[in-house]
């Protein structure tokens, strides 16, 4: 292996590699023409030592990045992107120099990269007479002295250079940073990757993880899904232009628009557009890609397509909130979300029959605080596509979706709606009723028909207005109030992880019940009820346990006291823990929080006392937890409940297949 190969393998800069050779930290196996060469086995062993922290090279703080994982946001560009190594090399140099670039210095680095990219495009470098073999210094330094010009493109590069003299000094002081030969790659936002990664160095936090991974951008712009080749296109939160870079090849520059509140991002996007659309005049690009607050400054026109990933959870000031409330229906409550406003504004900016495709939190479909924007969507648009992405953003615990909406000017229809989640994909062929409380379309037409049958089961009862609900105790300071030892004046308290279907375990946590000391607590009578049910609040499945010992619980373990006339509590327990209820819950709500409204909507068939006691006899076995064949008992209960709902064998198989991946004994 050459020294360059070794540096790439060890994720160190070439300058560090040469220094390690001098210091004896890297030992060549032989020299070939004065060039050090290393054996593969030696480097493999060295890499293992470094990873394990056994090598002295890591005693230097600057080299700890190799094992700590600090670095760029890799998923922002594709796995085939060659420029990732160059960006990684840049970051290593900055870290070795313990240099966090200022805003101006970051602009110089970006401008230098842009110069390299323009030079790599022969039609530009040849047009302006630049000969790289004649230059023995940094091309950027040459550009700063105005010894080379890219003519009409200079205005785009110069926007990143706040002070030419200071930039020249910075290059002279840090020549190795400006010696990396960045090259333009089609549909790869190398400039954006540099910008994101260098900003991350300052806080050492992955702020860039909120930027859209390239694989998701491709899903939005894919020609099969988007059909973006005709009409005008706007990204109202364009960042450094990653979505616009990945537009289909036949898109015309005059149809592409973008804006952002971050000037540097806009300057980078303009350069990206000049590289992406070489036939476009810089004046057109500057006119179409603007520094603008999309929510407060008018566009002046409408668009056929609006795409992007609007900001999530932007922190508005009180005065900004007041202004936005005057303009947006979805700006309700004390803490409205920025992505709701972007959806509302984008819908208003669409041409008739235009479409909107945004990457959004899944919460927009079913969380109460986003109901207003769902009402706007239902009123005059139709959802064409929902792709469930899961937790697609690195280090961000927030399930996401791609949502495509068409501006039909008519009330929503579900006909033709395409649903996918990476495993399955289907199209809804029926016109279903749409409730703005919950946009859940995870069921196929066959499953939806079954859900309707379950919901309308004969003699159904509901816990709505027929139950008491109570939150578990919120102590405000568990370290102070929760003990691990039993004393004479405390008692056991349960948390969500202690709750299983039908039963709970001894928690090993104890509390002295002093309601006046806690941050939040329900009336004691709910905890001390003769019979009650506990349920897990944070869960993607229904988990209910029976309690007749007046046990206390914390807020991850909530309380339900059914009061449906004529129905025993253990019969209700069996229904709520059944596969039928799980199927109903999953397909209707797709939530990781079991909310009161979810439970209240589950139909509970009214049956005679004899039938209830048959189920209770089996449920008691699971409550006592003395049976070895729990699965057989659970299956027996399921079959009895299938009978109560009058389900066919085909319908039973459909439910079983839908819930087979859930742990029924949680």
MONOR-V170638 format. One line per field, one symbol per residue. ss: DSSP state (H for helix, E for strand, - for the rest). psi: psi as a letter, one per 30 degrees, with the letter a starting at -180 (. if undefined). burial: # if it has 24 or more other ideal C-beta (glycine too) atoms within 12 Angstrom, else .. Layout:
ss = ???
psi = ???
burial = ???
//
This chain:
ss = -EHHHHHHHH---HHHHHHHHHH------EEE--EEE--HHHHHHHHHHHH----HHHH-HHH-HHHH-----HHH------HHHHHHHHHHHHHH------HHHHHHHHHHHHHHHHHH-HHHH------HHH----HHHHHH------HHHHHHHH-----HHHHHHHHHH-HHHH-----------HHHHHHHHHHHHHH---HHHH---HHHHHHHH-HHHH------EEE------HHHH-------HHHEEEEE--HHHHHHHHHHHHHH-----HHHHHHHEEE-----------EEEEEE---------HHHHHHHHHH----------HHHHHHHHHHH-EEEEEEEEEEEEHHHH--HHHHHHHHHHHHH-EEEEEEEEE---------EEEEEEE-----------EEE----EEE-------E--E------HHHHHHHHHHH----EE-----EEEE--EE---HHHHEE-------EEEE-HHHE--E-E-----EE---HHH--E---HHHH----EEEEE-E-----EEEE----EEE--EEEEEE------HHHHHHHH--HHHHHHHHHHH---E--HHHHHH--EE---HHHHHHHHHHHHHHHH-----HHHHHHHHHHHHHHH----HHHHHHHHHHH-------
psi = kleeeeeeeghlleeeeeeeeefgfkjkelkjhgkkkkkeeeeeeeeeeeefggkffffkefgffeffgkaliefellffjffeeeeeeeeeeeeefhjjkleeeeeeeeeeeeeeeeefjefeeefggkjeffkglkeeeeeefgfkkgbffeeeefffjfjeeeeeeeeefieffggkiklkkkgkieeeeeeeeeefeefgkieffflkkeeeeeeefkfeeehgfklkkkjfifbggeeeegllfgkkeffkllllfjeeeeeeeeeeeeeeiffkkeeeeeefjljkjeffkleglllekklajlkkhkjkleeeeeeeeffkefillfilkefeeeeeeeefgklkgllkjkklkfffffkefgeeeeeeeeeglkkfkkjkfaifkkgjijkllkkkkkifglkkkfkfkkklgfelklkkgljlkkkffjijhfkleeeeeeeeeeegkkhkllfkghlkkkklkjefieeefklfkkafgllkkkleffklkflllkegkkkjjiefflekklkffeegkeklklkkejkglkjklkkgghklllffjlkkjkhjkfklefeeeeefgleeeeeeeeffehlgkjleeeeffkkjkklleeeefeeeeeeeeeefhfkfieeeeeeeeeeeeeeeghkleeeeeeeeefgffkjfg.
burial = ###..############..##...##.#.......#.#....#..##..#....#.##...#####...#########..#.##############..#.#...#################..##....#.......#######...###..##.######..#..##.##..#.##########################....#.###############..####..##################..#.#.########.###############.#.#..##.###.####...#..###########.#.#....#..#...####....################..##############..#########..#########..###.#.###########...#.#..####.......#...#.#.#########..##.##.###.#..####..##########.....##........######.#######..#.#####....#..##...##.#.#######.#.#######...##############..##############################.##########...##.###.######......#..##.#######.##.#...##.###.##..#.#.#
//
